[in-house]
Amino acid sequence: MPPTAQLRFGDTASPRLRFGDSITLNVEVTYNNPINSITWEYNGSTVTNNERDTIAISTSLPAPISNTPLSSSLQRSSVTINDAGEYIFTATNSIGAARLSFNVTVLGKQVSCGGS
């Protein structure tokens, strides 16, 4: 059976952030066959761990069969308007794949104007 991905309880698939905020996208995966790979993408490009992005997975891969869902998160710090868009999580096993999409909105930097 292919894996199934869902939002962690209380999370949203369409987060709205302010310029400079950090975001954490959380996913839980249930599966009956070992998970071979986990990927995160942003607007079609694979995201890897770097100075702004941290990807966490609750177990090493391949993930053995378990009654406990696997969890994964992507944390991105200091978001800007350029970080708005579609983030896609994919978990794959030998039977198929589960995908979950997030549509992230980043509100522009507020500019204050001096009065007279």
Sequence and secondary structure as in RCSB ss.txt:
>XXXX:A:sequence
MPPTAQLRFGDTASPRLRFGDSITLNVEVTYNNPINSITWEYNGSTVTNNERDTIAISTSLPAPISNTPLSSSLQ
RSSVTINDAGEYIFTATNSIGAARLSFNVTVLGKQVSCGGS
>XXXX:A:secstr
   EEEE TT  SS EEETT  EEEEEEEE SS EEEEEEEETTEE    SSEEEEESS SSB   SS EEEEEE
E S  GGG EEEEEEEEESS EEEEEEEEEEE         
